[in-house]
Amino acid sequence: MQSEQIVGWLAFGVTLIYTVLGLPLQIQKNRRNRSTAGLSLFMSVLLLCTFSVWVVYGMVKHPHDWYIVASNFPGALCVSVLLYQFWKYRNR
């Protein structure tokens, strides 16, 4: 396995662990508390932009870079849920 592939798999794994474990736990905590207190809306928007741009980059790259797409797409979905929670719990 080439060093480029090893780094690709490492980046894929670390990003996926963060997005599949960390973000859903935050979503559950927000739901349980019915609040997004302690979270930064600005940073959440930037995080969504970051995940989204990486997904677009992975799709426009020829050939498609599925490491990038597969690891960042779940993050974009989770952060979208967080942003929805900011809206849903805005008056609390």
C-alpha positions as a Markdown table, in Angstrom:
| # | Residue | x | y | z |
|---|---|---|---|---|
| 1 | Met | 0.0 | 0.0 | 0.0 |
| 2 | Gln | 1.4 | 3.4 | -1.0 |
| 3 | Ser | 1.8 | 6.2 | 1.6 |
| 4 | Glu | -0.9 | 8.2 | -0.2 |
| 5 | Gln | -3.4 | 5.4 | 0.4 |
| 6 | Ile | -2.4 | 5.0 | 4.0 |
| 7 | Val | -2.9 | 8.7 | 4.7 |
| 8 | Gly | -6.2 | 8.6 | 2.8 |
| 9 | Trp | -7.4 | 5.8 | 5.0 |
| 10 | Leu | -6.2 | 7.5 | 8.2 |
| 11 | Ala | -8.0 | 10.8 | 7.2 |
| 12 | Phe | -11.1 | 8.8 | 6.3 |
| 13 | Gly | -11.1 | 6.9 | 9.6 |
| 14 | Val | -10.5 | 9.9 | 11.8 |
| 15 | Thr | -13.2 | 12.1 | 10.1 |
| 16 | Leu | -15.7 | 9.2 | 10.1 |
| 17 | Ile | -15.1 | 8.5 | 13.8 |
| 18 | Tyr | -15.7 | 12.2 | 14.6 |
| 19 | Thr | -18.8 | 12.5 | 12.5 |
| 20 | Val | -20.4 | 9.1 | 13.4 |
| 21 | Leu | -19.6 | 9.3 | 17.1 |
| 22 | Gly | -19.2 | 12.9 | 18.2 |
| 23 | Leu | -21.8 | 14.7 | 16.3 |
| 24 | Pro | -24.7 | 12.3 | 16.9 |
| 25 | Leu | -23.9 | 12.4 | 20.6 |
| 26 | Gln | -24.2 | 16.2 | 20.5 |
| 27 | Ile | -27.5 | 15.9 | 18.6 |
| 28 | Gln | -28.9 | 13.6 | 21.3 |
| 29 | Lys | -27.7 | 15.9 | 24.1 |
| 30 | Asn | -29.4 | 18.9 | 22.4 |
| 31 | Arg | -32.6 | 16.9 | 21.9 |
| 32 | Arg | -32.6 | 15.7 | 25.6 |
| 33 | Asn | -32.0 | 19.2 | 26.9 |
| 34 | Arg | -34.1 | 20.9 | 24.3 |
| 35 | Ser | -31.4 | 23.4 | 23.9 |
| 36 | Thr | -28.3 | 24.2 | 21.9 |
| 37 | Ala | -26.8 | 26.2 | 24.8 |
| 38 | Gly | -23.0 | 26.1 | 24.7 |
| 39 | Leu | -22.8 | 25.6 | 21.0 |
| 40 | Ser | -21.7 | 28.3 | 18.6 |
| 41 | Leu | -24.0 | 28.9 | 15.7 |
| 42 | Phe | -21.2 | 30.6 | 13.8 |
| 43 | Met | -18.9 | 27.7 | 14.2 |
| 44 | Ser | -21.6 | 25.2 | 13.3 |
| 45 | Val | -22.3 | 27.1 | 10.0 |
| 46 | Leu | -18.6 | 27.1 | 9.3 |
| 47 | Leu | -18.4 | 23.4 | 10.0 |
| 48 | Leu | -21.3 | 22.8 | 7.5 |
| 49 | Cys | -19.5 | 24.8 | 4.9 |
| 50 | Thr | -16.3 | 22.9 | 5.5 |
| 51 | Phe | -18.0 | 19.5 | 5.2 |
| 52 | Ser | -20.0 | 20.6 | 2.2 |
| 53 | Val | -17.0 | 22.0 | 0.3 |
| 54 | Trp | -15.1 | 18.8 | 0.9 |
| 55 | Val | -18.0 | 16.8 | -0.5 |
| 56 | Val | -18.2 | 18.9 | -3.6 |
| 57 | Tyr | -14.4 | 18.8 | -4.0 |
| 58 | Gly | -14.5 | 15.0 | -3.8 |
| 59 | Met | -17.3 | 14.8 | -6.4 |
| 60 | Val | -15.7 | 17.2 | -8.9 |
| 61 | Lys | -12.3 | 15.7 | -8.7 |
| 62 | His | -11.6 | 13.3 | -11.6 |
| 63 | Pro | -11.8 | 10.5 | -10.7 |
| 64 | His | -14.1 | 11.1 | -7.8 |
| 65 | Asp | -12.4 | 10.9 | -4.4 |
| 66 | Trp | -14.7 | 8.6 | -2.5 |
| 67 | Tyr | -12.5 | 8.8 | 0.7 |
| 68 | Ile | -13.3 | 12.5 | 0.9 |
| 69 | Val | -17.0 | 12.2 | -0.1 |
| 70 | Ala | -17.8 | 9.2 | 2.2 |
| 71 | Ser | -16.1 | 10.7 | 5.2 |
| 72 | Asn | -17.5 | 14.2 | 4.9 |
| 73 | Phe | -21.1 | 13.6 | 3.7 |
| 74 | Pro | -22.2 | 12.2 | 7.1 |
| 75 | Gly | -20.7 | 15.2 | 8.8 |
| 76 | Ala | -22.6 | 17.6 | 6.5 |
| 77 | Leu | -25.8 | 15.7 | 7.4 |
| 78 | Cys | -25.2 | 15.8 | 11.1 |
| 79 | Val | -24.3 | 19.5 | 11.2 |
| 80 | Ser | -27.5 | 20.1 | 9.2 |
| 81 | Val | -29.4 | 18.5 | 12.0 |
| 82 | Leu | -27.5 | 20.7 | 14.5 |
| 83 | Leu | -28.5 | 23.8 | 12.6 |
| 84 | Tyr | -32.1 | 22.6 | 12.5 |
| 85 | Gln | -31.9 | 22.2 | 16.3 |
| 86 | Phe | -30.6 | 25.8 | 16.6 |
| 87 | Trp | -33.8 | 26.9 | 14.8 |
| 88 | Lys | -36.1 | 24.5 | 16.6 |
| 89 | Tyr | -34.8 | 25.5 | 20.1 |
| 90 | Arg | -34.2 | 29.2 | 19.4 |
| 91 | Asn | -36.8 | 30.5 | 21.8 |
| 92 | Arg | -35.8 | 28.4 | 24.8 |
